[in-house]
Amino acid sequence: MSGLALLIPLALLLGLCGLAAFFWSMRSGQFDDLDGAGMRILLDEDDG
């Protein structure tokens, strides 16, 4: 039973850290251009 008293708050803390990281990435613009990287690999550009 004492294991649950440690694991439940630890799981909640890790979940909140993951949620905070997700919201931080949303605010910093990580998900602004979802198709750009996928389409950029298909472009045929000669570098030289």
C-alpha atoms as a printed R data frame, in Angstrom:
   type eleno elety resid chain resno      x      y       z
1  ATOM     1    CA   MET     A     1  0.000  0.000   0.000
2  ATOM     2    CA   SER     A     2  2.861  2.384   0.679
3  ATOM     3    CA   GLY     A     3  4.049  1.808  -2.880
4  ATOM     4    CA   LEU     A     4  0.826  3.292  -4.204
5  ATOM     5    CA   ALA     A     5  1.295  6.338  -2.006
6  ATOM     6    CA   LEU     A     6  4.526  6.988  -3.885
7  ATOM     7    CA   LEU     A     7  3.543  5.898  -7.393
8  ATOM     8    CA   ILE     A     8  0.256  7.785  -7.722
9  ATOM     9    CA   PRO     A     9  1.704 11.261  -7.006
10 ATOM    10    CA   LEU     A    10  4.726 10.420  -9.159
11 ATOM    11    CA   ALA     A    11  2.467  9.452 -12.076
12 ATOM    12    CA   LEU     A    12  0.433 12.636 -11.666
13 ATOM    13    CA   LEU     A    13  3.600 14.731 -11.576
14 ATOM    14    CA   LEU     A    14  4.979 13.116 -14.728
15 ATOM    15    CA   GLY     A    15  1.633 13.583 -16.470
16 ATOM    16    CA   LEU     A    16  1.587 17.266 -15.569
17 ATOM    17    CA   CYS     A    17  5.173 17.657 -16.809
18 ATOM    18    CA   GLY     A    18  4.207 16.074 -20.130
19 ATOM    19    CA   LEU     A    19  1.158 18.316 -20.427
20 ATOM    20    CA   ALA     A    20  3.255 21.399 -19.651
21 ATOM    21    CA   ALA     A    21  5.807 20.367 -22.301
22 ATOM    22    CA   PHE     A    22  3.012 19.937 -24.841
23 ATOM    23    CA   PHE     A    23  1.548 23.372 -24.140
24 ATOM    24    CA   TRP     A    24  5.026 24.925 -24.261
25 ATOM    25    CA   SER     A    25  5.637 23.385 -27.682
26 ATOM    26    CA   MET     A    26  2.269 24.657 -28.899
27 ATOM    27    CA   ARG     A    27  3.103 28.207 -27.774
28 ATOM    28    CA   SER     A    28  6.596 28.147 -29.286
29 ATOM    29    CA   GLY     A    29  5.263 27.235 -32.750
30 ATOM    30    CA   GLN     A    30  6.430 23.633 -33.063
31 ATOM    31    CA   PHE     A    31  3.189 22.583 -34.765
32 ATOM    32    CA   ASP     A    32  2.671 25.568 -37.077
33 ATOM    33    CA   ASP     A    33  3.738 23.905 -40.339
34 ATOM    34    CA   LEU     A    34  2.810 20.230 -40.244
35 ATOM    35    CA   ASP     A    35  3.034 19.601 -43.989
36 ATOM    36    CA   GLY     A    36  6.186 21.596 -44.716
37 ATOM    37    CA   ALA     A    37  8.762 19.023 -43.654
38 ATOM    38    CA   GLY     A    38  6.905 16.221 -45.411
39 ATOM    39    CA   MET     A    39  6.680 18.109 -48.681
40 ATOM    40    CA   ARG     A    40 10.210 19.528 -48.507
41 ATOM    41    CA   ILE     A    41 11.732 16.078 -48.924
42 ATOM    42    CA   LEU     A    42  9.817 15.602 -52.190
43 ATOM    43    CA   LEU     A    43 11.156 18.775 -53.842
44 ATOM    44    CA   ASP     A    44 13.836 18.206 -56.450
45 ATOM    45    CA   GLU     A    45 16.400 20.961 -56.004
46 ATOM    46    CA   ASP     A    46 19.935 20.969 -57.403
47 ATOM    47    CA   ASP     A    47 22.400 22.503 -54.971
48 ATOM    48    CA   GLY     A    48 25.224 22.963 -57.350
